[in-house]
Amino acid sequence: MLSLRITGFALTLWTNAWRALDAVGIGNTLRQASTQMKGFKIASPDTGLFTSEQTLDKDGKFEGYESRCVRRKDLLETIVKELPLGTIRYSSKVAAINELSRFKLVHLADRSIIKTKVLIGCDGVNSVVAKWLGLETPVSVGRSAIRGLVEFPDGSGFDPMFHVNFGGGVWFGFLPVDEKTVYWFCTFTPSQVPTFMDWALYGCFWTSGQM
């Protein structure tokens, strides 16, 4: 039986993404399960303490910005619940795209065809839509990433801010999804991360604030 595949943890959605969600009628539902971010807190690479802050608002009022971290599970389940039956198709990989006057013909792997005026490509790194548009082949940026969610039953107590710490080729950060859930991430360039020998010889340098 085909069903919704819920993988991953969360993603940060900015202003234009919320406009798109509002256009399909699910923006307000998702806002109830996510916290509006107010800005950034940046840690010192020397001490690891948060020493600088940059807000997204002006005089306490957001100037058109909207940024929230949303669980992927919440996003997908809301789309399924709120959109008309039949809107979502499962196991329907895009095979090819053609133009017909003002329309786009989207050919699926099951040989069915969707006729549409607007086609939005968000089909991953090896995007068929991107290839059809003539975009360049994606290349590796040389960075790796890990991420996850942490639940705090009694509340996390963190401000609704992006908390960022970087140094030694590593970027680590976290931000609240809601009062009890925090999304965290770590990106790094393997060639810049200290080896075991570096830890043995220069551990004090790394632990003094580089992580």
N, C-alpha and C positions, 0 to 999 in steps of 0.2 A: 504494500500500500504506500502510495506517495504521500509524503507529509513535509511539513516545514522543517528545514534543516537549520538548527540554531547552533552556531559555533562562534567562537571569538568571545570577547569580553565587552568592550565599549568603544565608542568613538566620539570625538568632539565635533559638534555641529556648530557652524558659524552662521552669520546673518542670512546669506543667500540660501543655505540649506533649510533654514526655518521658514523662509518665504515659500520655498517649494513645498514643504510639509503643510503649510497653511493653505496652499493652493489646492491640495488634494484632501484637505479637511481633517488632518490628524495632528496638526501642530499643537493645539491646546491640550489634547490628551497626553502627549509626550512631555509637555511642560510640567504637568502635575507630578511627573516622576523624575524630574531633573532640576538641578539648581543653577541659577544664572551666575556665571562667573563674573567677578568684578575687576579682575586684573591679574597681575603677575607678582610673585615673590621670588626673588633671585638670591641664591645663597652664595656666599663668598667662597672661592676655590681654596682659600687659605685656611679658613676655620670651619667651613661647612654650615655656618649659621646664616639664616636669612637676613641680609643686611640692606637690600634695596627693594623697592616696591614701585610698580607702575600700574596705574589704574586705567580701566577702559572707559571710565565715565568722566564727565566734566561737571563739577559742582553738584555731584550726587545724582546726575541725570545721564542716562546712557544716550549717547549721540548716535542713535541708529545701530549700535552694536548689539548683537545677541550671541552669546556663546554658552553652550551647555554640553555636558558630557552625558551621553545617553547609552544605556545598556543595549547591546545589539539584540538581546532577547526581547526587550521592551519594544524596540523599533519594529522588528519583524512581526511580533505578535499583534501590535497595533495595526500594522498595514493589513494583515490578514483579517482582523476583526472589523475594521472600518471601511475597507474598500469593497465594492460590489462583488458578489460571487462570480467567479470566472475571470477576475482581473489578473490573478496570479496563476501562472502555469508552471508546473513542476517538470523537471527533466526536459527542459526546452532550450537546449543550447543553440545559440545563433550560429548558423552555418554560412550565410551569405546575405548581402544587402544589395538591392537594386533600386533604381529610381524609376518612377512612372509619373510623368508630369509633375504635379505638386506633391506627390505622395512618395513615401519610402516603402518598399516591399521587403519585409524582414523574413527570410527563409530560415525555418527552424530545422533541427536535426531530424525531427519526426515527419518532415516533408510538408508540414503545414506552413501557411504564409499569413503574416500579419500585415495589414495595410494601414499605414499611419501617416499623419501630417508631421508629427514631431517624434524624433527618436533621440533619446538621451542615452549615451554610452557610459555605463559604469560596470563594465564586465571584466574588470581585472587587468593585470599586466599584459596578457596576450589578447587584448581587446580586438574583436572583429570590427567593431565600430571605429576604433582608432585607425586600424589598417585601411578601412574603407575611406576614411577622411584623408588618408595620405600622411598621417603623422609618423614621425621617426620611430624606429624600433627602440624599445626601452633598453637602457643599459644599467648595469649595477652601479650603485653609488658607493659600494664598498663598506656599507654599514649593516650591522645586524641589530635586531631588536627583540626584546622580550617584554611581556606585559601581563597584567592580571587585575583582579578585583580583590579587595579586602573588605570584609564585613565587620562592623563594630556594633554589636547588639545594643550597647548603651549610648551610641552616638560617637562620631569621630572627633568632634570638637574643632575640626579644621575650618579655617576661613574659606569662603567660596572664591578661591584664587588658584591660579596655576602655580604650583610650587616647583621650582627648577633648581637643580644643582648640577654643575658641569665642571669638568677638568680631566686632564689626562686622556682625552679622546672619548670620554664617557659622558653621556647626558642622562641624568636620572630625574624623574619628576613624578608628581602625583597631583590629583585634583578630586574634589568631592563630586560624586554623582548625585547624592542626596545626603541627608543628615547621617545615615548609617553606612553608606557604601563609598569606598574610595577606589578610584582607578589609578594604577601606577604603571610606569613604563621605564624602560632603560634601553638606550640605543648606544652602540659603541662601534668603533672601527677596530677590528681584531688586531691589525698591525700596530696600533697605538696602545693597546692594553698591556700592562706589564706581564712578563712571563713569571714562572715560578721562581726563577733565579733572581729576577728583579725584586720580587717580594722578599726573598731571603737577604738580599744585599741592601735594598733601599726601602724596606717596609715602612720606616718612619716617614719617608717622603710621601708615600701613597696614602697612608692613614692620617696624615696631617691635614687632609682636606681635599685630596684629589678625588675622593669617591663620595 
